[in-house]
Amino acid sequence: MTAKAEKVLFCWSGGKDSAMALHALRQNGNISITGLLTTVTDDYDRISMHGVRRALLLRQAEEIGLPLQEVRIPPQCVNPIYESRMKEAMLLQKESGVTSVAFGDIFLEDLREYRERNLALVAMKAVFPIWRRDTRELARDFWEMGFRAVAVCIDPRKLSPEFAGRELDEAFFQDLPEGVDSCGEYGEFHTFVYDGPIFSKGIAVERGEVAERDGFYFCDLKEKMA
């Protein structure tokens, strides 16, 4: 008798680490990925932290072929509100049989412990498909596997704003200064993935203006209409 597949919800940011982790998770035949969960900031109607338009998030979910659950949070959201709304979302997922939540984190121990602690409060567990992978290898694999992405958010305290809007090609990774993680694991940069093996087809995007908001530089993306 075949064992019942474990139901796993994927915490989706829209960026490269999420894409690589989702791709890795899909190789596990004992897991059923039930959907994507993303925090969206009210007023801006964009993916929280990454600053990507919600319309592009919906296109990602469509091409990935998984249902999307949004957790709406206010601008400059404080932790108690974030945690309360995430808890509500987790309890709703648990009612439908979801037992685990997967993340694209790579090596930040404090973040992993934070996620595990909060999920334990609702008797769920965390899954980390690319945990402890070498980030230089991940960056290389990302490109070689056919993933394509744009840098959409830059922390100017750690990386030049000139990286905003750049394609994540070989030159991008080669140009990263010493001390900047290849996958931006310390928050140096965030990305939007528009093509790769997890999509049924790529999403055509065009770059808009680069603007500074709340101390970060964001490149606005729109879907390119045929």
C-alpha positions in Angstrom: 0.0 0.0 0.0 1.4 3.4 -1.0 2.0 5.8 1.9 -0.1 9.0 1.8 1.8 12.0 0.6 2.6 14.6 3.2 0.8 17.9 2.5 3.2 20.9 2.4 2.4 24.6 1.9 5.2 26.6 0.2 6.0 30.0 1.6 6.7 31.9 -1.6 8.5 35.2 -1.9 8.6 35.3 -5.7 12.4 35.3 -5.7 15.3 33.0 -6.6 15.7 31.1 -3.3 12.0 30.3 -3.3 12.2 29.1 -6.9 15.1 26.8 -6.2 13.6 25.5 -3.0 10.2 24.8 -4.7 12.0 23.1 -7.6 13.9 20.9 -5.1 10.7 20.1 -3.2 8.9 19.0 -6.3 11.5 16.2 -6.8 10.2 14.5 -3.6 7.5 12.1 -4.6 6.4 11.7 -0.9 5.3 15.3 -0.8 2.1 17.0 -2.1 2.6 20.8 -2.4 -0.8 22.2 -1.7 -0.2 25.8 -2.7 1.8 29.0 -2.3 1.6 31.5 0.6 2.8 35.1 0.2 2.6 38.2 2.3 1.2 41.2 0.4 1.4 44.8 1.8 -1.9 46.7 1.8 -1.9 50.2 0.3 1.1 49.2 -2.0 -0.6 46.0 -3.2 2.9 44.5 -3.6 4.8 41.5 -2.4 6.1 42.5 1.1 9.8 43.5 1.2 10.4 42.7 -2.5 8.1 45.4 -3.7 6.8 43.5 -6.7 3.3 44.2 -8.1 0.6 41.8 -7.0 -0.4 41.3 -10.6 3.0 39.7 -11.3 2.7 37.5 -8.2 -0.6 36.2 -9.6 1.1 35.4 -12.9 3.8 33.4 -11.1 1.2 31.3 -9.3 -0.7 30.8 -12.6 2.4 29.6 -14.4 3.6 27.4 -11.5 0.1 25.9 -11.4 -0.5 26.1 -7.6 -3.2 28.0 -5.7 -2.1 31.2 -4.0 -3.1 32.3 -0.4 -2.2 35.9 0.4 -1.6 37.2 3.9 -2.3 40.9 3.9 -0.2 43.1 6.2 -0.1 46.9 6.7 2.9 49.0 5.6 5.7 49.0 8.2 4.1 46.0 9.8 5.1 45.3 13.4 5.9 41.7 14.5 2.8 41.1 16.6 0.5 41.9 13.7 2.6 39.8 11.2 2.7 36.8 13.5 -1.0 37.0 14.3 -2.0 37.0 10.6 0.4 34.3 9.7 -1.0 32.2 12.6 -4.5 32.6 11.2 -3.3 31.5 7.8 -1.5 28.5 9.2 -4.5 27.4 11.2 -6.7 27.6 8.0 -4.2 25.5 6.2 -4.0 23.0 9.0 -7.8 22.5 8.8 -7.3 21.3 5.2 -4.7 18.7 6.2 -1.5 20.6 5.7 1.1 19.5 8.2 4.3 21.3 7.1 5.4 24.7 5.6 8.4 24.9 3.3 10.8 27.9 3.1 13.7 29.0 0.8 16.1 29.8 3.7 19.6 28.7 3.3 21.8 29.2 6.3 20.4 31.8 8.8 20.0 29.8 12.0 18.1 32.5 13.9 15.5 32.8 11.1 15.1 29.0 10.9 14.6 28.8 14.7 12.0 31.7 14.5 10.0 29.8 11.8 10.2 26.5 13.6 9.1 28.1 16.9 6.1 29.8 15.4 4.9 26.7 13.5 5.3 24.6 16.6 2.7 26.8 18.3 0.1 25.4 15.8 1.6 21.9 15.8 3.1 22.2 12.3 6.7 21.8 11.2 9.1 23.7 8.9 10.8 22.2 5.8 14.0 23.7 4.3 14.7 22.1 0.9 17.9 24.0 0.2 19.2 24.3 3.7 23.0 24.5 4.0 23.6 24.5 0.2 26.6 26.5 -0.8 25.2 29.8 -2.1 27.8 30.1 -4.8 26.8 26.7 -6.2 23.1 27.6 -5.8 23.7 30.8 -7.8 25.5 28.8 -10.6 22.8 26.1 -10.6 20.1 28.8 -10.8 21.4 30.1 -14.1 22.4 26.8 -15.5 19.0 25.2 -14.8 17.3 27.9 -16.9 15.9 30.1 -14.2 15.8 33.8 -15.0 15.3 36.7 -12.6 15.7 40.4 -12.1 17.0 42.1 -9.0 14.1 44.2 -7.7 15.1 45.4 -4.3 18.6 46.5 -3.1 19.8 47.4 0.4 22.2 50.3 -0.4 24.0 49.7 2.9 25.2 46.5 1.5 25.2 46.8 -2.3 25.2 49.6 -4.9 21.7 50.7 -6.0 23.0 50.3 -9.6 22.3 46.6 -9.2 18.5 47.3 -9.1 16.9 46.1 -12.3 19.8 44.0 -13.4 19.4 40.6 -14.8 20.7 37.7 -12.7 23.1 36.5 -15.3 26.7 35.4 -14.9 27.9 39.0 -15.0 25.6 39.9 -12.1 27.1 37.3 -9.8 30.7 38.0 -10.9 30.1 41.7 -10.2 29.0 41.2 -6.6 31.6 42.7 -4.3 33.5 40.7 -1.7 31.4 40.2 1.4 28.1 40.1 -0.4 26.5 36.7 -0.4 25.9 35.1 -3.8 22.2 34.6 -3.0 21.8 37.8 -1.0 21.0 35.7 2.1 21.8 38.7 4.4 19.2 40.8 2.6 21.6 42.5 0.2 19.2 42.0 -2.7 15.9 40.5 -3.5 14.7 39.2 -6.9 11.7 38.4 -9.1 11.8 35.1 -11.0 10.1 35.2 -14.4 11.2 32.0 -16.0 12.6 28.5 -15.2 11.7 24.9 -14.9 9.0 25.5 -12.3 6.9 27.5 -14.8 4.7 26.2 -17.6 6.0 29.2 -19.6 7.9 32.3 -18.8 6.5 35.7 -17.9 7.5 38.6 -20.1 8.5 41.6 -17.9 9.7 45.1 -18.6 11.7 47.3 -16.2 10.3 50.6 -15.0 11.8 53.3 -12.9 14.1 52.7 -9.9 12.9 54.5 -6.8 14.1 54.8 -3.2 11.5 53.9 -0.5 12.1 53.3 3.2 15.8 53.2 2.7 15.8 50.6 -0.1 16.0 50.9 -3.9 13.2 49.2 -5.9 13.0 48.5 -9.6 9.4 48.5 -10.7 8.4 45.6 -13.0 5.4 45.3 -15.2 4.2 42.5 -17.4 5.2 43.2 -21.0 2.0 43.0 -23.1 2.2 41.4 -26.6 
